[in-house]
Amino acid sequence: MLMGIIVMYVSVGSTSYEVLMNVEYKEGIGKWLWWSIMISMMIKMPLIPVHVWLPEVHAEAPTVGSVMLAGIMLKMGGYGMLRIGIGMLSEESVYNSPVIYTMSVISGIYGGMSTIS
């Protein structure tokens, strides 16, 4: 994500959200930026296949840490996906939406199946 933000700054000359909302990136740069932001948010959220860190962290963390993780970090990943991935890079989001839909459905099914067992 840091590399994506640096590329945004070098391309546009600003990191202001209002300025970045009105920028149309070249096709290759836009797709690369979208993937760099979304992969980092998928890890933070976590979606399959980058979810393996979450159960161990929740098991090892004290109650306060687990609550902060669930209440802040996981929500920040979803908010970042909506605000940056879909808001700022909407054309790339439309192009890559089948990938996100597939990963979301697999994550939901996996979560349900792991809860049952």
MISE-975704 format. One line per field, with one value per residue: x, y, z of N, C-alpha, C, O, CB in turn. Coordinates in nm, 4 decimals. Glycine has a CB too. Layout:
<recs>
n_X <- X | ...
n_Y <- Y | ...
n_Z <- Z | ...
ca_X <- X | ...
ca_Y <- Y | ...
ca_Z <- Z | ...
c_X <- X | ...
c_Y <- Y | ...
c_Z <- Z | ...
o_X <- X | ...
o_Y <- Y | ...
o_Z <- Z | ...
cb_X <- X | ...
cb_Y <- Y | ...
cb_Z <- Z | ...
</recs>
This chain:
<recs>
n_X <- 0.0826 | 0.1975 | 0.3775 | 0.1928 | 0.0686 | 0.2858 | 0.3333 | 0.0931 | 0.1310 | 0.3612 | 0.2632 | 0.0491 | 0.1115 | 0.0081 | -0.1439 | -0.3954 | -0.7307 | -0.9480 | -0.8284 | -0.7211 | -0.9526 | -1.0440 | -0.8735 | -0.7736 | -0.6146 | -0.3578 | -0.4180 | -0.2549 | -0.1197 | -0.3319 | -0.4553 | -0.2472 | -0.2207 | -0.4734 | -0.4625 | -0.2462 | -0.3454 | -0.5809 | -0.4915 | -0.3483 | -0.5584 | -0.7162 | -0.5584 | -0.5668 | -0.8362 | -0.9637 | -0.9489 | -0.9936 | -0.7252 | -0.5559 | -0.5917 | -0.4856 | -0.3408 | -0.5143 | -0.6684 | -0.4648 | -0.3623 | -0.5876 | -0.6160 | -0.3804 | -0.3759 | -0.4468 | -0.7683 | -0.8397 | -0.6744 | -0.7743 | -1.0350 | -0.9838 | -0.8605 | -1.0688 | -1.2599 | -1.1444 | -0.9211 | -1.0158 | -1.2447 | -1.1339 | -1.0072 | -1.2234 | -1.3458 | -1.1402 | -1.1325 | -1.3802 | -1.3684 | -1.1179 | -1.0488 | -1.2912 | -1.4012 | -1.1962 | -1.0657 | -1.2544 | -1.3068 | -1.1199 | -1.2110 | -1.4550 | -1.3611 | -1.2172 | -1.4061 | -1.5258 | -1.3253 | -1.3094 | -1.5725 | -1.5745 | -1.3737 | -1.4944 | -1.7299 | -1.6162 | -1.4791 | -1.6955 | -1.8328 | -1.6293 | -1.5932 | -1.8447 | -1.8440 | -1.6226 | -1.7190 | -1.9264 | -1.7903
n_Y <- -0.1183 | 0.1197 | 0.1649 | 0.2047 | 0.4425 | 0.6147 | 0.6083 | 0.7255 | 0.9838 | 1.0688 | 1.0605 | 1.2442 | 1.4545 | 1.5171 | 1.4101 | 1.4496 | 1.3644 | 1.4748 | 1.5764 | 1.3421 | 1.2008 | 1.3037 | 1.2284 | 1.0583 | 0.7700 | 0.6261 | 0.3239 | 0.0929 | 0.1845 | 0.2511 | 0.0000 | -0.1336 | 0.0285 | -0.0138 | -0.2909 | -0.2888 | -0.1389 | -0.2824 | -0.5451 | -0.4998 | -0.4153 | -0.6448 | -0.8183 | -0.6903 | -0.7127 | -0.9864 | -1.1458 | -1.4573 | -1.5643 | -1.4689 | -1.4853 | -1.6283 | -1.5377 | -1.4359 | -1.6149 | -1.7106 | -1.4746 | -1.3740 | -1.5795 | -1.5638 | -1.3032 | -1.0737 | -1.0081 | -0.7360 | -0.6627 | -0.8319 | -0.7367 | -0.4762 | -0.5398 | -0.6691 | -0.4670 | -0.2381 | -0.2768 | -0.4734 | -0.3524 | -0.1279 | -0.2302 | -0.3044 | -0.0518 | 0.0855 | -0.0567 | 0.0177 | 0.3007 | 0.3802 | 0.1800 | 0.1410 | 0.3976 | 0.5880 | 0.4557 | 0.3676 | 0.2744 | 0.0708 | -0.0952 | -0.1853 | -0.3328 | -0.5359 | -0.6557 | -0.9228 | -1.0867 | -0.9976 | -1.0505 | -1.3311 | -1.4017 | -1.3010 | -1.4562 | -1.7119 | -1.6668 | -1.6183 | -1.8669 | -2.0354 | -1.9298 | -1.9884 | -2.2688 | -2.3313 | -2.2457 | -2.4226 | -2.6642
n_Z <- 0.0000 | 0.0718 | -0.1380 | -0.3437 | -0.2593 | -0.2722 | -0.5500 | -0.6361 | -0.5302 | -0.6694 | -0.9316 | -0.9304 | -0.7586 | -0.5166 | -0.2091 | -0.1305 | -0.0692 | -0.2058 | -0.4365 | -0.5497 | -0.6065 | -0.8459 | -1.0446 | -1.3366 | -1.3975 | -1.6053 | -1.7871 | -1.7152 | -1.4837 | -1.3174 | -1.2732 | -1.1422 | -0.9123 | -0.7989 | -0.7374 | -0.5559 | -0.3397 | -0.2779 | -0.2171 | 0.0164 | 0.1803 | 0.1766 | 0.3239 | 0.5680 | 0.6263 | 0.7032 | 0.3862 | 0.2121 | 0.0149 | 0.2126 | 0.4871 | 0.6958 | 0.9172 | 1.1084 | 1.2981 | 1.4714 | 1.5805 | 1.7193 | 1.9064 | 2.0561 | 2.1540 | 2.4239 | 2.5812 | 2.5457 | 2.3303 | 2.1329 | 2.1067 | 2.0174 | 1.7759 | 1.6347 | 1.6403 | 1.5291 | 1.3418 | 1.1548 | 1.0557 | 0.9406 | 0.7159 | 0.5493 | 0.5189 | 0.3889 | 0.1498 | 0.0406 | 0.0366 | -0.0815 | -0.2767 | -0.4267 | -0.4340 | -0.5179 | -0.7254 | -0.9228 | -1.1884 | -1.2211 | -1.0214 | -1.1221 | -1.3380 | -1.2061 | -1.0445 | -1.0622 | -0.9506 | -0.6834 | -0.6003 | -0.6198 | -0.4327 | -0.2016 | -0.1782 | -0.1464 | 0.0949 | 0.2677 | 0.2586 | 0.3500 | 0.6088 | 0.7196 | 0.7032 | 0.8661 | 1.1077 | 1.1578 | 1.1952
ca_X <- 0.0000 | 0.2862 | 0.4262 | 0.0807 | 0.0513 | 0.3996 | 0.3080 | -0.0114 | 0.1893 | 0.4511 | 0.1824 | -0.0435 | 0.1741 | -0.0663 | -0.2103 | -0.5269 | -0.8363 | -1.0291 | -0.7526 | -0.7085 | -1.0829 | -1.0692 | -0.7643 | -0.7888 | -0.4815 | -0.3404 | -0.4732 | -0.1621 | -0.0927 | -0.4552 | -0.4734 | -0.1438 | -0.2588 | -0.5892 | -0.4184 | -0.1606 | -0.4326 | -0.6767 | -0.4248 | -0.3198 | -0.6856 | -0.7586 | -0.4822 | -0.6154 | -0.9770 | -0.8896 | -1.0182 | -0.9177 | -0.6353 | -0.4608 | -0.6605 | -0.4304 | -0.2839 | -0.6169 | -0.7000 | -0.3531 | -0.3542 | -0.6977 | -0.5913 | -0.2668 | -0.3932 | -0.5353 | -0.9040 | -0.8403 | -0.6147 | -0.8660 | -1.1465 | -0.9332 | -0.8383 | -1.1976 | -1.3363 | -1.0791 | -0.8411 | -1.0953 | -1.3350 | -1.0526 | -0.9852 | -1.3450 | -1.3633 | -1.0399 | -1.1771 | -1.4891 | -1.3315 | -1.0063 | -1.0579 | -1.4088 | -1.4224 | -1.0943 | -1.0262 | -1.3799 | -1.2994 | -1.0456 | -1.2976 | -1.5503 | -1.2857 | -1.1743 | -1.5128 | -1.5454 | -1.2254 | -1.3501 | -1.6944 | -1.5366 | -1.3034 | -1.5904 | -1.8155 | -1.5342 | -1.4552 | -1.8194 | -1.8568 | -1.5251 | -1.6249 | -1.9584 | -1.8050 | -1.5346 | -1.8014 | -2.0024 | -1.7059
ca_Y <- 0.0000 | 0.2349 | 0.1889 | 0.2605 | 0.5824 | 0.6887 | 0.6232 | 0.8269 | 1.1150 | 1.1044 | 1.0818 | 1.3564 | 1.5651 | 1.5437 | 1.2949 | 1.4956 | 1.2772 | 1.5491 | 1.5835 | 1.2075 | 1.1562 | 1.3565 | 1.1891 | 0.9355 | 0.7143 | 0.5432 | 0.1905 | 0.0062 | 0.2391 | 0.2391 | -0.1394 | -0.1632 | 0.0973 | -0.0820 | -0.4152 | -0.2621 | -0.0965 | -0.3868 | -0.6569 | -0.4604 | -0.4141 | -0.7839 | -0.8731 | -0.6248 | -0.7434 | -1.0568 | -1.2315 | -1.5741 | -1.6587 | -1.3997 | -1.4793 | -1.7263 | -1.4757 | -1.3902 | -1.7013 | -1.7160 | -1.3460 | -1.3682 | -1.6763 | -1.5207 | -1.1678 | -1.0572 | -0.9696 | -0.5984 | -0.6641 | -0.8982 | -0.6451 | -0.3691 | -0.5971 | -0.6908 | -0.3432 | -0.1309 | -0.3201 | -0.5426 | -0.2543 | -0.0380 | -0.2955 | -0.2890 | 0.0896 | 0.1187 | -0.1131 | 0.0985 | 0.4407 | 0.3965 | 0.0884 | 0.1655 | 0.5413 | 0.6570 | 0.3765 | 0.2998 | 0.2016 | -0.0519 | -0.1805 | -0.2499 | -0.4308 | -0.6465 | -0.6980 | -1.0682 | -1.1430 | -0.9638 | -1.1267 | -1.4706 | -1.4124 | -1.2752 | -1.5737 | -1.8188 | -1.6318 | -1.6403 | -2.0111 | -2.0904 | -1.8890 | -2.0668 | -2.4090 | -2.3442 | -2.2269 | -2.5448 | -2.7751
ca_Z <- 0.0000 | 0.0761 | -0.2743 | -0.4186 | -0.2191 | -0.3285 | -0.6936 | -0.6487 | -0.5044 | -0.7798 | -1.0519 | -0.9185 | -0.6868 | -0.3935 | -0.1482 | -0.0875 | -0.1184 | -0.3032 | -0.5616 | -0.6056 | -0.6562 | -0.9799 | -1.1333 | -1.4137 | -1.4188 | -1.7236 | -1.7615 | -1.6436 | -1.3507 | -1.2385 | -1.2299 | -1.0435 | -0.7891 | -0.7411 | -0.6751 | -0.4385 | -0.2300 | -0.2410 | -0.1508 | 0.1548 | 0.2537 | 0.1921 | 0.4358 | 0.6897 | 0.6507 | 0.6007 | 0.2902 | 0.1663 | 0.0795 | 0.3012 | 0.6158 | 0.7889 | 1.0360 | 1.2027 | 1.4128 | 1.5653 | 1.6509 | 1.8156 | 2.0141 | 2.1370 | 2.2058 | 2.5395 | 2.5446 | 2.4963 | 2.1975 | 2.0408 | 2.0827 | 1.9319 | 1.6442 | 1.5690 | 1.6310 | 1.4544 | 1.2264 | 1.0538 | 0.9938 | 0.8599 | 0.5874 | 0.4698 | 0.4861 | 0.2881 | 0.0217 | -0.0129 | 0.0165 | -0.1747 | -0.3897 | -0.5096 | -0.4489 | -0.5969 | -0.8424 | -0.9562 | -1.3155 | -1.1952 | -0.9396 | -1.2127 | -1.4161 | -1.1197 | -0.9540 | -1.0518 | -0.8587 | -0.5474 | -0.5713 | -0.5986 | -0.3046 | -0.0946 | -0.1641 | -0.0892 | 0.2352 | 0.3421 | 0.2696 | 0.4379 | 0.7452 | 0.7653 | 0.7218 | 0.9816 | 1.2262 | 1.1799 | 1.2423
c_X <- 0.0873 | 0.3397 | 0.3154 | 0.0582 | 0.1650 | 0.3802 | 0.1978 | 0.0463 | 0.2794 | 0.3708 | 0.1031 | 0.0224 | 0.1035 | -0.1193 | -0.3475 | -0.6355 | -0.9196 | -0.9594 | -0.7479 | -0.8410 | -1.1068 | -0.9628 | -0.8023 | -0.6491 | -0.4775 | -0.3789 | -0.3795 | -0.1354 | -0.2151 | -0.4780 | -0.3708 | -0.1766 | -0.3742 | -0.5468 | -0.3327 | -0.2442 | -0.5205 | -0.6103 | -0.3927 | -0.4479 | -0.7407 | -0.6853 | -0.5351 | -0.7557 | -1.0032 | -0.9796 | -0.9295 | -0.8445 | -0.5366 | -0.5165 | -0.5898 | -0.3713 | -0.3880 | -0.6449 | -0.5878 | -0.3421 | -0.4652 | -0.6737 | -0.4816 | -0.2878 | -0.4750 | -0.6718 | -0.9096 | -0.7822 | -0.7059 | -0.9850 | -1.1026 | -0.9115 | -0.9698 | -1.2719 | -1.2749 | -1.0131 | -0.9258 | -1.1901 | -1.2584 | -1.0238 | -1.1057 | -1.3696 | -1.2638 | -1.0762 | -1.2850 | -1.4435 | -1.2228 | -1.0256 | -1.1735 | -1.4285 | -1.3241 | -1.0612 | -1.1458 | -1.3751 | -1.2262 | -1.1281 | -1.3997 | -1.4809 | -1.2528 | -1.2832 | -1.5375 | -1.4469 | -1.2670 | -1.4770 | -1.6612 | -1.4681 | -1.3983 | -1.6816 | -1.7382 | -1.5078 | -1.5799 | -1.8502 | -1.7561 | -1.5533 | -1.7426 | -1.9225 | -1.7132 | -1.6111 | -1.8789 | -1.9137 | -1.6348
c_Y <- 0.1251 | 0.2676 | 0.2494 | 0.4071 | 0.6679 | 0.7104 | 0.7255 | 0.9665 | 1.1594 | 1.1351 | 1.2117 | 1.4777 | 1.6011 | 1.4116 | 1.3340 | 1.4090 | 1.3465 | 1.5581 | 1.4457 | 1.1521 | 1.1961 | 1.3178 | 1.0616 | 0.8866 | 0.6397 | 0.4002 | 0.1022 | 0.0539 | 0.2248 | 0.0979 | -0.1777 | -0.0973 | 0.0266 | -0.2092 | -0.3899 | -0.2204 | -0.2120 | -0.5068 | -0.6216 | -0.4574 | -0.5556 | -0.8508 | -0.8165 | -0.6713 | -0.8746 | -1.1415 | -1.3505 | -1.5331 | -1.5940 | -1.3871 | -1.5576 | -1.6651 | -1.4493 | -1.4846 | -1.7059 | -1.5866 | -1.3347 | -1.4636 | -1.6288 | -1.3861 | -1.1684 | -1.0061 | -0.8298 | -0.5917 | -0.7266 | -0.8086 | -0.5305 | -0.4183 | -0.6117 | -0.5600 | -0.2370 | -0.1829 | -0.3847 | -0.4469 | -0.1583 | -0.0995 | -0.2824 | -0.1457 | 0.1323 | 0.0638 | -0.0266 | 0.2384 | 0.4586 | 0.3101 | 0.1176 | 0.3145 | 0.6080 | 0.5851 | 0.2971 | 0.2230 | 0.0694 | -0.1483 | -0.2544 | -0.3603 | -0.5545 | -0.6988 | -0.8491 | -1.1353 | -1.1184 | -1.0398 | -1.2718 | -1.4891 | -1.3910 | -1.3949 | -1.6892 | -1.7919 | -1.6556 | -1.7876 | -2.0746 | -2.0536 | -1.9667 | -2.2116 | -2.4265 | -2.3214 | -2.3526 | -2.6538 | -2.7447
c_Z <- 0.0000 | -0.0630 | -0.3615 | -0.3857 | -0.2736 | -0.4781 | -0.7181 | -0.6316 | -0.6195 | -0.9060 | -1.0476 | -0.8540 | -0.5582 | -0.3394 | -0.0932 | -0.1504 | -0.2258 | -0.4385 | -0.6280 | -0.6577 | -0.8013 | -1.0812 | -1.2069 | -1.4483 | -1.5514 | -1.6872 | -1.6798 | -1.5022 | -1.2624 | -1.1873 | -1.1247 | -0.9099 | -0.7209 | -0.6695 | -0.5522 | -0.3184 | -0.1841 | -0.1741 | -0.0065 | 0.2387 | 0.2729 | 0.3080 | 0.5666 | 0.7263 | 0.7243 | 0.5119 | 0.2567 | 0.0400 | 0.1767 | 0.4434 | 0.7257 | 0.9154 | 1.1437 | 1.3185 | 1.5167 | 1.6455 | 1.7541 | 1.9323 | 2.1085 | 2.2054 | 2.3346 | 2.4934 | 2.4855 | 2.3550 | 2.0943 | 2.0071 | 1.9922 | 1.7890 | 1.5692 | 1.5467 | 1.5424 | 1.3276 | 1.1173 | 0.9823 | 0.9038 | 0.7227 | 0.4962 | 0.4272 | 0.3788 | 0.1519 | -0.0416 | -0.0510 | -0.0894 | -0.2980 | -0.4818 | -0.5343 | -0.5422 | -0.7265 | -0.8934 | -1.0870 | -1.2991 | -1.1104 | -1.0249 | -1.2909 | -1.3337 | -1.0267 | -0.9527 | -0.9556 | -0.7137 | -0.5100 | -0.5401 | -0.4640 | -0.1871 | -0.0710 | -0.1014 | 0.0587 | 0.3199 | 0.3627 | 0.3638 | 0.5841 | 0.8024 | 0.7920 | 0.8424 | 1.1110 | 1.2595 | 1.2422 | 1.3695
o_X <- 0.0542 | 0.3466 | 0.3427 | 0.0317 | 0.1427 | 0.4075 | 0.2078 | 0.0148 | 0.2739 | 0.4064 | 0.0910 | -0.0075 | 0.1342 | -0.1372 | -0.4080 | -0.6328 | -0.9575 | -1.0239 | -0.7685 | -0.8411 | -1.1820 | -0.9622 | -0.8564 | -0.5745 | -0.5804 | -0.3729 | -0.4237 | -0.1290 | -0.2033 | -0.5157 | -0.4037 | -0.1621 | -0.3736 | -0.5881 | -0.3447 | -0.2161 | -0.5330 | -0.6682 | -0.4083 | -0.4452 | -0.8049 | -0.7437 | -0.5465 | -0.7921 | -1.0777 | -1.0759 | -0.8074 | -0.9076 | -0.4418 | -0.4903 | -0.6332 | -0.3534 | -0.3523 | -0.6454 | -0.6143 | -0.3153 | -0.4402 | -0.7079 | -0.4899 | -0.2227 | -0.5622 | -0.6874 | -0.9776 | -0.8362 | -0.7138 | -1.0304 | -1.1754 | -0.9408 | -0.9807 | -1.3396 | -1.3467 | -1.0456 | -0.9088 | -1.2126 | -1.3110 | -1.0169 | -1.0909 | -1.4093 | -1.2992 | -1.0537 | -1.2824 | -1.4766 | -1.2355 | -1.0199 | -1.1563 | -1.4682 | -1.3640 | -1.0316 | -1.1397 | -1.4342 | -1.2659 | -1.1165 | -1.4273 | -1.5361 | -1.2594 | -1.2542 | -1.5690 | -1.4829 | -1.2603 | -1.4875 | -1.7139 | -1.5005 | -1.3840 | -1.7079 | -1.7897 | -1.5134 | -1.5707 | -1.8892 | -1.7920 | -1.5387 | -1.7411 | -1.9655 | -1.7243 | -1.5711 | -1.8957 | -1.9576 | -1.5606
o_Y <- 0.2246 | 0.3844 | 0.3363 | 0.4874 | 0.7811 | 0.8193 | 0.8048 | 1.0572 | 1.2748 | 1.2266 | 1.2811 | 1.5914 | 1.7032 | 1.3147 | 1.2583 | 1.3832 | 1.2844 | 1.5484 | 1.4342 | 1.0649 | 1.1292 | 1.3698 | 0.9683 | 0.9538 | 0.5959 | 0.3609 | 0.0416 | -0.0272 | 0.1901 | 0.0784 | -0.2469 | -0.1601 | 0.0089 | -0.2344 | -0.4623 | -0.2627 | -0.2367 | -0.5648 | -0.7047 | -0.4936 | -0.5836 | -0.9306 | -0.8890 | -0.6701 | -0.8610 | -1.2017 | -1.3452 | -1.4654 | -1.6599 | -1.2881 | -1.5521 | -1.7369 | -1.4409 | -1.4379 | -1.7051 | -1.5900 | -1.2901 | -1.4311 | -1.6517 | -1.3581 | -1.2534 | -0.9655 | -0.8077 | -0.5217 | -0.6795 | -0.8052 | -0.4919 | -0.3471 | -0.5713 | -0.5436 | -0.1543 | -0.1379 | -0.3536 | -0.4595 | -0.1124 | -0.0271 | -0.2522 | -0.1199 | 0.2072 | 0.1291 | -0.0004 | 0.2883 | 0.5437 | 0.3594 | 0.1192 | 0.3541 | 0.6773 | 0.6495 | 0.1747 | 0.1154 | -0.0320 | -0.2699 | -0.3722 | -0.4690 | -0.6663 | -0.7792 | -0.9012 | -1.2309 | -1.2092 | -1.0890 | -1.3288 | -1.5817 | -1.4562 | -1.4313 | -1.7571 | -1.8843 | -1.7071 | -1.8285 | -2.1576 | -2.1375 | -2.0062 | -2.2700 | -2.5260 | -2.3734 | -2.3860 | -2.7266 | -2.8287
o_Z <- -0.0645 | -0.1013 | -0.4443 | -0.4752 | -0.3164 | -0.5284 | -0.8117 | -0.7087 | -0.6619 | -0.9803 | -1.1485 | -0.8907 | -0.4966 | -0.4132 | -0.0173 | -0.2708 | -0.3251 | -0.5429 | -0.7489 | -0.7446 | -0.8723 | -1.1928 | -1.1476 | -1.5197 | -1.6029 | -1.5707 | -1.5821 | -1.4098 | -1.1449 | -1.0718 | -1.0283 | -0.8050 | -0.5991 | -0.5563 | -0.4534 | -0.2062 | -0.0642 | -0.0824 | 0.0830 | 0.3563 | 0.3741 | 0.3813 | 0.6654 | 0.8439 | 0.8214 | 0.5594 | 0.2709 | -0.0411 | 0.2193 | 0.5117 | 0.8407 | 1.0138 | 1.2612 | 1.4324 | 1.6369 | 1.7656 | 1.8661 | 2.0460 | 2.2292 | 2.3060 | 2.3527 | 2.3782 | 2.3853 | 2.2693 | 1.9808 | 1.8927 | 1.9008 | 1.6930 | 1.4535 | 1.4452 | 1.4862 | 1.2177 | 0.9994 | 0.8619 | 0.8025 | 0.6234 | 0.3778 | 0.3136 | 0.2877 | 0.0500 | -0.1618 | -0.1586 | -0.1775 | -0.4107 | -0.6036 | -0.6439 | -0.6358 | -0.8272 | -0.9057 | -1.0962 | -1.3566 | -1.1259 | -1.0021 | -1.3078 | -1.3848 | -0.9381 | -0.8457 | -0.8868 | -0.6309 | -0.3977 | -0.4446 | -0.3896 | -0.0837 | 0.0437 | -0.0126 | 0.1398 | 0.4314 | 0.4720 | 0.4473 | 0.6730 | 0.9189 | 0.8915 | 0.9139 | 1.2151 | 1.3768 | 1.3313 | 1.4204
cb_X <- -0.0941 | 0.4018 | 0.4780 | -0.0455 | 0.0443 | 0.5322 | 0.2697 | -0.1223 | 0.2685 | 0.5518 | 0.0879 | -0.1655 | 0.1800 | -0.1829 | -0.1230 | -0.5478 | -0.9256 | -1.0594 | -0.6089 | -0.6526 | -1.1933 | -1.0798 | -0.6325 | -0.8758 | -0.4418 | -0.1937 | -0.5048 | -0.0325 | -0.0503 | -0.5742 | -0.4633 | -0.0063 | -0.2962 | -0.6923 | -0.3416 | -0.0569 | -0.5198 | -0.7522 | -0.2964 | -0.2512 | -0.7887 | -0.7343 | -0.3317 | -0.6141 | -1.0484 | -0.7847 | -1.0557 | -1.0111 | -0.5597 | -0.4276 | -0.8003 | -0.3255 | -0.2159 | -0.7428 | -0.7294 | -0.2223 | -0.3621 | -0.8308 | -0.5534 | -0.1445 | -0.4606 | -0.4729 | -0.9946 | -0.7607 | -0.4839 | -0.9149 | -1.2012 | -0.8024 | -0.7684 | -1.2835 | -1.3548 | -0.9759 | -0.7338 | -1.1745 | -1.4109 | -0.9212 | -0.9521 | -1.4635 | -1.3469 | -0.9048 | -1.2293 | -1.6012 | -1.2851 | -0.8737 | -1.0690 | -1.5335 | -1.4154 | -0.9691 | -0.9084 | -1.4905 | -1.2300 | -0.9128 | -1.3692 | -1.6131 | -1.1572 | -1.0574 | -1.6393 | -1.5323 | -1.0854 | -1.3723 | -1.7922 | -1.4450 | -1.1889 | -1.6738 | -1.8726 | -1.4009 | -1.4108 | -1.9344 | -1.8497 | -1.3849 | -1.6547 | -2.0689 | -1.7358 | -1.4182 | -1.8967 | -2.0631 | -1.6059
cb_Y <- -0.0004 | 0.2094 | 0.0571 | 0.1818 | 0.5945 | 0.6135 | 0.4879 | 0.8029 | 1.1128 | 0.9902 | 0.9661 | 1.3152 | 1.6849 | 1.6448 | 1.2356 | 1.6441 | 1.2324 | 1.6901 | 1.6361 | 1.1140 | 1.2127 | 1.5053 | 1.1692 | 0.9580 | 0.6206 | 0.5506 | 0.1223 | -0.0035 | 0.3867 | 0.2823 | -0.2348 | -0.1162 | 0.2423 | -0.1145 | -0.4992 | -0.1524 | 0.0230 | -0.4328 | -0.6958 | -0.3225 | -0.3276 | -0.8618 | -0.8423 | -0.4734 | -0.7466 | -1.1432 | -1.1527 | -1.6989 | -1.7334 | -1.2597 | -1.5306 | -1.8065 | -1.3470 | -1.3670 | -1.8421 | -1.7428 | -1.2286 | -1.4017 | -1.8123 | -1.5139 | -1.0787 | -0.9597 | -0.9778 | -0.5067 | -0.7375 | -1.0302 | -0.5902 | -0.3130 | -0.7323 | -0.7856 | -0.2875 | -0.0614 | -0.4176 | -0.6563 | -0.1754 | -0.0053 | -0.4417 | -0.3390 | 0.1767 | 0.0664 | -0.2560 | 0.1071 | 0.5004 | 0.3617 | -0.0507 | 0.1064 | 0.6069 | 0.6734 | 0.2810 | 0.3995 | 0.2865 | -0.0204 | -0.0974 | -0.1467 | -0.3683 | -0.6030 | -0.6280 | -1.1314 | -1.0815 | -0.8118 | -1.1193 | -1.5185 | -1.3111 | -1.1522 | -1.6155 | -1.8322 | -1.4853 | -1.5746 | -2.0782 | -2.0383 | -1.7407 | -2.0603 | -2.4617 | -2.2459 | -2.1106 | -2.5943 | -2.8115
cb_Z <- 0.1204 | 0.1727 | -0.3372 | -0.3904 | -0.0656 | -0.3024 | -0.7564 | -0.5461 | -0.3737 | -0.8070 | -1.0713 | -0.8380 | -0.7742 | -0.4183 | -0.0361 | -0.1245 | -0.0033 | -0.2509 | -0.5355 | -0.5010 | -0.5695 | -0.9742 | -1.0541 | -1.5432 | -1.3025 | -1.7774 | -1.8923 | -1.7187 | -1.3597 | -1.3211 | -1.3495 | -1.0937 | -0.8180 | -0.8496 | -0.7747 | -0.4706 | -0.2729 | -0.3635 | -0.2259 | 0.1582 | 0.1799 | 0.0624 | 0.4205 | 0.6724 | 0.5217 | 0.6641 | 0.1614 | 0.1405 | -0.0245 | 0.2451 | 0.6005 | 0.7199 | 0.9988 | 1.1299 | 1.3645 | 1.4907 | 1.5514 | 1.7468 | 1.9555 | 2.0516 | 2.1010 | 2.6434 | 2.6650 | 2.5912 | 2.2003 | 2.1005 | 2.2159 | 1.9886 | 1.6558 | 1.6515 | 1.7652 | 1.5416 | 1.2713 | 1.1177 | 1.1015 | 0.9323 | 0.6078 | 0.5471 | 0.6118 | 0.3295 | 0.0412 | 0.0876 | 0.1473 | -0.1066 | -0.3410 | -0.4441 | -0.3163 | -0.5158 | -0.8077 | -0.9625 | -1.4219 | -1.1256 | -0.8336 | -1.3094 | -1.4693 | -1.0376 | -0.9913 | -1.1890 | -0.8855 | -0.5333 | -0.6895 | -0.7111 | -0.2982 | -0.1272 | -0.3004 | -0.1660 | 0.2469 | 0.2708 | 0.1315 | 0.3955 | 0.7495 | 0.6645 | 0.5961 | 0.9712 | 1.2068 | 1.0474 | 1.1395
</recs>
